[in-house]
């Protein structure tokens, strides 16, 4: 996505432990404000058992 759209248009939302409604609200906020967590801001290593 970054290669195609550019880093300024790609955001990463951590959905861990959130309800669908919470994720939708966060996604709406990112779209409306055009700002949010940048790619690489979510630490996924705990899911891979690396931490």
mmCIF file as gemmi writes it, N, C-alpha and C atoms, coordinates in Angstrom:
data_model
loop_
_atom_site.group_PDB
_atom_site.id
_atom_site.type_symbol
_atom_site.label_atom_id
_atom_site.label_alt_id
_atom_site.label_comp_id
_atom_site.label_asym_id
_atom_site.label_entity_id
_atom_site.label_seq_id
_atom_site.pdbx_PDB_ins_code
_atom_site.Cartn_x
_atom_site.Cartn_y
_atom_site.Cartn_z
_atom_site.occupancy
_atom_site.B_iso_or_equiv
_atom_site.pdbx_formal_charge
_atom_site.auth_seq_id
_atom_site.auth_asym_id
_atom_site.pdbx_PDB_model_num
ATOM 1 N N . UNK Axp A 1 ? 0.815 -1.189 0 1 0 ? 1 A 1
ATOM 2 C CA . UNK Axp A 1 ? 0 0 0 1 0 ? 1 A 1
ATOM 3 C C . UNK Axp A 1 ? 0.863 1.258 0 1 0 ? 1 A 1
ATOM 4 N N . UNK Axp A 2 ? 1.951 1.229 0.767 1 0 ? 2 A 1
ATOM 5 C CA . UNK Axp A 2 ? 2.825 2.405 0.831 1 0 ? 2 A 1
ATOM 6 C C . UNK Axp A 2 ? 3.447 2.677 -0.53 1 0 ? 2 A 1
ATOM 7 N N . UNK Axp A 3 ? 3.907 1.621 -1.194 1 0 ? 3 A 1
ATOM 8 C CA . UNK Axp A 3 ? 4.512 1.8 -2.514 1 0 ? 3 A 1
ATOM 9 C C . UNK Axp A 3 ? 3.517 2.36 -3.516 1 0 ? 3 A 1
ATOM 10 N N . UNK Axp A 4 ? 2.279 1.965 -3.417 1 0 ? 4 A 1
ATOM 11 C CA . UNK Axp A 4 ? 1.256 2.398 -4.368 1 0 ? 4 A 1
ATOM 12 C C . UNK Axp A 4 ? 0.682 3.78 -4.035 1 0 ? 4 A 1
ATOM 13 N N . UNK Axp A 5 ? 0.384 4.024 -2.778 1 0 ? 5 A 1
ATOM 14 C CA . UNK Axp A 5 ? -0.295 5.259 -2.372 1 0 ? 5 A 1
ATOM 15 C C . UNK Axp A 5 ? 0.616 6.305 -1.745 1 0 ? 5 A 1
ATOM 16 N N . UNK Axp A 6 ? 1.738 5.86 -1.216 1 0 ? 6 A 1
ATOM 17 C CA . UNK Axp A 6 ? 2.622 6.77 -0.492 1 0 ? 6 A 1
ATOM 18 C C . UNK Axp A 6 ? 2.348 6.696 0.992 1 0 ? 6 A 1
ATOM 19 N N . UNK Axp A 7 ? 3.384 6.962 1.774 1 0 ? 7 A 1
ATOM 20 C CA . UNK Axp A 7 ? 3.273 6.815 3.223 1 0 ? 7 A 1
ATOM 21 C C . UNK Axp A 7 ? 2.258 7.772 3.845 1 0 ? 7 A 1
ATOM 22 N N . UNK Axp A 8 ? 2.027 8.908 3.232 1 0 ? 8 A 1
ATOM 23 C CA . UNK Axp A 8 ? 1.091 9.88 3.778 1 0 ? 8 A 1
ATOM 24 C C . UNK Axp A 8 ? -0.362 9.467 3.71 1 0 ? 8 A 1
ATOM 25 N N . UNK Axp A 9 ? -0.662 8.403 2.949 1 0 ? 9 A 1
ATOM 26 C CA . UNK Axp A 9 ? -2.047 7.957 2.806 1 0 ? 9 A 1
ATOM 27 C C . UNK Axp A 9 ? -2.298 6.58 3.407 1 0 ? 9 A 1
ATOM 28 N N . UNK Axp A 10 ? -1.315 6.047 4.105 1 0 ? 10 A 1
ATOM 29 C CA . UNK Axp A 10 ? -1.454 4.714 4.693 1 0 ? 10 A 1
ATOM 30 C C . UNK Axp A 10 ? -1.344 4.831 6.208 1 0 ? 10 A 1
ATOM 31 N N . UNK Axp A 11 ? -2.291 4.239 6.903 1 0 ? 11 A 1
ATOM 32 C CA . UNK Axp A 11 ? -2.324 4.266 8.358 1 0 ? 11 A 1
ATOM 33 C C . UNK Axp A 11 ? -2.472 2.85 8.88 1 0 ? 11 A 1
ATOM 34 N N . UNK Axp A 12 ? -2.019 2.623 10.096 1 0 ? 12 A 1
ATOM 35 C CA . UNK Axp A 12 ? -2.071 1.298 10.7 1 0 ? 12 A 1
ATOM 36 C C . UNK Axp A 12 ? -2.819 1.407 12.021 1 0 ? 12 A 1
ATOM 37 N N . UNK Axp A 13 ? -3.907 0.696 12.133 1 0 ? 13 A 1
ATOM 38 C CA . UNK Axp A 13 ? -4.731 0.744 13.339 1 0 ? 13 A 1
ATOM 39 C C . UNK Axp A 13 ? -4.59 -0.575 14.087 1 0 ? 13 A 1
ATOM 40 N N . UNK Axp A 14 ? -4.23 -0.498 15.354 1 0 ? 14 A 1
ATOM 41 C CA . UNK Axp A 14 ? -4.126 -1.687 16.2 1 0 ? 14 A 1
ATOM 42 C C . UNK Axp A 14 ? -5.531 -2.064 16.651 1 0 ? 14 A 1
ATOM 43 N N . UNK Axp A 15 ? -6.004 -3.208 16.21 1 0 ? 15 A 1
ATOM 44 C CA . UNK Axp A 15 ? -7.352 -3.654 16.546 1 0 ? 15 A 1
ATOM 45 C C . UNK Axp A 15 ? -7.371 -4.628 17.721 1 0 ? 15 A 1
ATOM 46 N N . UNK Axp A 16 ? -6.212 -4.882 18.297 1 0 ? 16 A 1
ATOM 47 C CA . UNK Axp A 16 ? -6.095 -5.853 19.381 1 0 ? 16 A 1
ATOM 48 C C . UNK Axp A 16 ? -7.002 -5.488 20.551 1 0 ? 16 A 1
ATOM 49 N N . UNK Axp A 17 ? -7.874 -6.399 20.91 1 0 ? 17 A 1
ATOM 50 C CA . UNK Axp A 17 ? -8.733 -6.224 22.073 1 0 ? 17 A 1
ATOM 51 C C . UNK Axp A 17 ? -9.837 -5.199 21.903 1 0 ? 17 A 1
ATOM 52 N N . UNK Axp A 18 ? -10.049 -4.716 20.685 1 0 ? 18 A 1
ATOM 53 C CA . UNK Axp A 18 ? -11.081 -3.7 20.458 1 0 ? 18 A 1
ATOM 54 C C . UNK Axp A 18 ? -12.315 -4.331 19.829 1 0 ? 18 A 1
ATOM 55 N N . UNK Axp A 19 ? -13.457 -3.736 20.102 1 0 ? 19 A 1
ATOM 56 C CA . UNK Axp A 19 ? -14.689 -4.191 19.47 1 0 ? 19 A 1
ATOM 57 C C . UNK Axp A 19 ? -14.738 -3.665 18.039 1 0 ? 19 A 1
ATOM 58 N N . UNK Axp A 20 ? -15.626 -4.236 17.254 1 0 ? 20 A 1
ATOM 59 C CA . UNK Axp A 20 ? -15.809 -3.759 15.881 1 0 ? 20 A 1
ATOM 60 C C . UNK Axp A 20 ? -16.167 -2.279 15.893 1 0 ? 20 A 1
ATOM 61 N N . UNK Axp A 21 ? -17.017 -1.89 16.809 1 0 ? 21 A 1
ATOM 62 C CA . UNK Axp A 21 ? -17.448 -0.497 16.894 1 0 ? 21 A 1
ATOM 63 C C . UNK Axp A 21 ? -16.273 0.434 17.187 1 0 ? 21 A 1
ATOM 64 N N . UNK Axp A 22 ? -15.381 0.023 18.082 1 0 ? 22 A 1
ATOM 65 C CA . UNK Axp A 22 ? -14.205 0.837 18.403 1 0 ? 22 A 1
ATOM 66 C C . UNK Axp A 22 ? -13.287 0.983 17.197 1 0 ? 22 A 1
ATOM 67 N N . UNK Axp A 23 ? -13.111 -0.098 16.46 1 0 ? 23 A 1
ATOM 68 C CA . UNK Axp A 23 ? -12.259 -0.058 15.269 1 0 ? 23 A 1
ATOM 69 C C . UNK Axp A 23 ? -12.87 0.848 14.207 1 0 ? 23 A 1
ATOM 70 N N . UNK Axp A 24 ? -14.174 0.752 14.023 1 0 ? 24 A 1
ATOM 71 C CA . UNK Axp A 24 ? -14.852 1.609 13.046 1 0 ? 24 A 1
ATOM 72 C C . UNK Axp A 24 ? -14.711 3.074 13.431 1 0 ? 24 A 1
ATOM 73 N N . UNK Axp A 25 ? -14.886 3.393 14.703 1 0 ? 25 A 1
ATOM 74 C CA . UNK Axp A 25 ? -14.731 4.781 15.157 1 0 ? 25 A 1
ATOM 75 C C . UNK Axp A 25 ? -13.315 5.29 14.901 1 0 ? 25 A 1
ATOM 76 N N . UNK Axp A 26 ? -12.324 4.453 15.18 1 0 ? 26 A 1
ATOM 77 C CA . UNK Axp A 26 ? -10.931 4.839 14.943 1 0 ? 26 A 1
ATOM 78 C C . UNK Axp A 26 ? -10.672 5.045 13.451 1 0 ? 26 A 1
ATOM 79 N N . UNK Axp A 27 ? -11.186 4.146 12.623 1 0 ? 27 A 1
ATOM 80 C CA . UNK Axp A 27 ? -11.009 4.282 11.172 1 0 ? 27 A 1
ATOM 81 C C . UNK Axp A 27 ? -11.7 5.543 10.659 1 0 ? 27 A 1
ATOM 82 N N . UNK Axp A 28 ? -12.887 5.826 11.148 1 0 ? 28 A 1
ATOM 83 C CA . UNK Axp A 28 ? -13.597 7.051 10.757 1 0 ? 28 A 1
ATOM 84 C C . UNK Axp A 28 ? -12.795 8.286 11.146 1 0 ? 28 A 1
ATOM 85 N N . UNK Axp A 29 ? -12.229 8.276 12.344 1 0 ? 29 A 1
ATOM 86 C CA . UNK Axp A 29 ? -11.431 9.411 12.801 1 0 ? 29 A 1
ATOM 87 C C . UNK Axp A 29 ? -10.227 9.624 11.886 1 0 ? 29 A 1
ATOM 88 N N . UNK Axp A 30 ? -9.56 8.543 11.525 1 0 ? 30 A 1
ATOM 89 C CA . UNK Axp A 30 ? -8.394 8.641 10.642 1 0 ? 30 A 1
ATOM 90 C C . UNK Axp A 30 ? -8.801 9.217 9.292 1 0 ? 30 A 1
ATOM 91 N N . UNK Axp A 31 ? -9.909 8.738 8.741 1 0 ? 31 A 1
ATOM 92 C CA . UNK Axp A 31 ? -10.366 9.221 7.433 1 0 ? 31 A 1
ATOM 93 C C . UNK Axp A 31 ? -10.75 10.694 7.506 1 0 ? 31 A 1
ATOM 94 N N . UNK Axp A 32 ? -11.5 11.077 8.515 1 0 ? 32 A 1
ATOM 95 C CA . UNK Axp A 32 ? -11.969 12.46 8.62 1 0 ? 32 A 1
ATOM 96 C C . UNK Axp A 32 ? -10.842 13.443 8.923 1 0 ? 32 A 1
ATOM 97 N N . UNK Axp A 33 ? -9.94 13.056 9.801 1 0 ? 33 A 1
ATOM 98 C CA . UNK Axp A 33 ? -8.852 13.958 10.204 1 0 ? 33 A 1
ATOM 99 C C . UNK Axp A 33 ? -7.617 13.827 9.319 1 0 ? 33 A 1
ATOM 100 N N . UNK Axp A 34 ? -7.594 12.768 8.51 1 0 ? 34 A 1
ATOM 101 C CA . UNK Axp A 34 ? -6.452 12.475 7.628 1 0 ? 34 A 1
ATOM 102 C C . UNK Axp A 34 ? -5.137 12.413 8.397 1 0 ? 34 A 1
ATOM 103 N N . UNK Axp A 35 ? -5.223 11.887 9.597 1 0 ? 35 A 1
ATOM 104 C CA . UNK Axp A 35 ? -4.018 11.648 10.386 1 0 ? 35 A 1
ATOM 105 C C . UNK Axp A 35 ? -4.294 10.502 11.347 1 0 ? 35 A 1
ATOM 106 N N . UNK Axp A 36 ? -3.255 9.795 11.673 1 0 ? 36 A 1
ATOM 107 C CA . UNK Axp A 36 ? -3.396 8.658 12.564 1 0 ? 36 A 1
ATOM 108 C C . UNK Axp A 36 ? -2.079 7.927 12.671 1 0 ? 36 A 1
ATOM 109 N N . UNK Axp A 37 ? -2.123 6.733 13.24 1 0 ? 37 A 1
ATOM 110 C CA . UNK Axp A 37 ? -0.897 5.964 13.421 1 0 ? 37 A 1
ATOM 111 C C . UNK Axp A 37 ? -0.273 5.581 12.086 1 0 ? 37 A 1
ATOM 112 N N . UNK Axp A 38 ? 0.997 5.844 11.937 1 0 ? 38 A 1
ATOM 113 C CA . UNK Axp A 38 ? 1.72 5.539 10.702 1 0 ? 38 A 1
ATOM 114 C C . UNK Axp A 38 ? 2.091 4.058 10.651 1 0 ? 38 A 1
ATOM 115 N N . UNK Axp A 39 ? 2.306 3.542 9.445 1 0 ? 39 A 1
ATOM 116 C CA . UNK Axp A 39 ? 2.743 2.147 9.315 1 0 ? 39 A 1
ATOM 117 C C . UNK Axp A 39 ? 4.001 1.893 10.139 1 0 ? 39 A 1
ATOM 118 N N . UNK Axp A 40 ? 4.007 0.771 10.813 1 0 ? 40 A 1
ATOM 119 C CA . UNK Axp A 40 ? 5.134 0.428 11.667 1 0 ? 40 A 1
ATOM 120 C C . UNK Axp A 40 ? 4.958 0.862 13.107 1 0 ? 40 A 1
ATOM 121 N N . UNK Axp A 41 ? 3.862 1.556 13.394 1 0 ? 41 A 1
ATOM 122 C CA . UNK Axp A 41 ? 3.65 2.045 14.758 1 0 ? 41 A 1
ATOM 123 C C . UNK Axp A 41 ? 3.065 0.983 15.682 1 0 ? 41 A 1
ATOM 124 N N . UNK Axp A 42 ? 2.508 -0.066 15.11 1 0 ? 42 A 1
ATOM 125 C CA . UNK Axp A 42 ? 1.939 -1.143 15.913 1 0 ? 42 A 1
ATOM 126 C C . UNK Axp A 42 ? 2.984 -2.243 16.056 1 0 ? 42 A 1
ATOM 127 N N . UNK Axp A 43 ? 3.242 -2.671 17.286 1 0 ? 43 A 1
ATOM 128 C CA . UNK Axp A 43 ? 4.211 -3.732 17.561 1 0 ? 43 A 1
ATOM 129 C C . UNK Axp A 43 ? 3.496 -5.082 17.508 1 0 ? 43 A 1
ATOM 130 N N . UNK Axp A 44 ? 3.739 -5.812 16.432 1 0 ? 44 A 1
ATOM 131 C CA . UNK Axp A 44 ? 3.08 -7.101 16.231 1 0 ? 44 A 1
ATOM 132 C C . UNK Axp A 44 ? 3.915 -8.266 16.756 1 0 ? 44 A 1
ATOM 133 N N . UNK Axp A 45 ? 5.102 -8.021 17.3 1 0 ? 45 A 1
ATOM 134 C CA . UNK Axp A 45 ? 5.995 -9.106 17.69 1 0 ? 45 A 1
ATOM 135 C C . UNK Axp A 45 ? 5.407 -10.011 18.767 1 0 ? 45 A 1
ATOM 136 N N . UNK Axp A 46 ? 4.549 -9.469 19.626 1 0 ? 46 A 1
ATOM 137 C CA . UNK Axp A 46 ? 3.96 -10.312 20.669 1 0 ? 46 A 1
ATOM 138 C C . UNK Axp A 46 ? 3.073 -11.4 20.07 1 0 ? 46 A 1
ATOM 139 N N . UNK Axp A 47 ? 2.491 -11.142 18.907 1 0 ? 47 A 1
ATOM 140 C CA . UNK Axp A 47 ? 1.642 -12.137 18.26 1 0 ? 47 A 1
ATOM 141 C C . UNK Axp A 47 ? 2.465 -13.261 17.641 1 0 ? 47 A 1
ATOM 142 N N . UNK Axp A 48 ? 3.699 -12.975 17.291 1 0 ? 48 A 1
ATOM 143 C CA . UNK Axp A 48 ? 4.578 -13.976 16.695 1 0 ? 48 A 1
ATOM 144 C C . UNK Axp A 48 ? 5.37 -14.723 17.763 1 0 ? 48 A 1
ATOM 145 N N . UNK Axp A 49 ? 5.148 -14.394 19.024 1 0 ? 49 A 1
ATOM 146 C CA . UNK Axp A 49 ? 5.853 -15.04 20.113 1 0 ? 49 A 1
ATOM 147 C C . UNK Axp A 49 ? 7.304 -14.607 20.22 1 0 ? 49 A 1
ATOM 148 N N . UNK Axp A 50 ? 7.623 -13.428 19.685 1 0 ? 50 A 1
ATOM 149 C CA . UNK Axp A 50 ? 8.997 -12.946 19.708 1 0 ? 50 A 1
ATOM 150 C C . UNK Axp A 50 ? 9.318 -12.133 20.951 1 0 ? 50 A 1
ATOM 151 N N . UNK Axp A 51 ? 8.299 -11.767 21.705 1 0 ? 51 A 1
ATOM 152 C CA . UNK Axp A 51 ? 8.516 -10.956 22.905 1 0 ? 51 A 1
ATOM 153 C C . UNK Axp A 51 ? 7.935 -11.672 24.099 1 0 ? 51 A 1
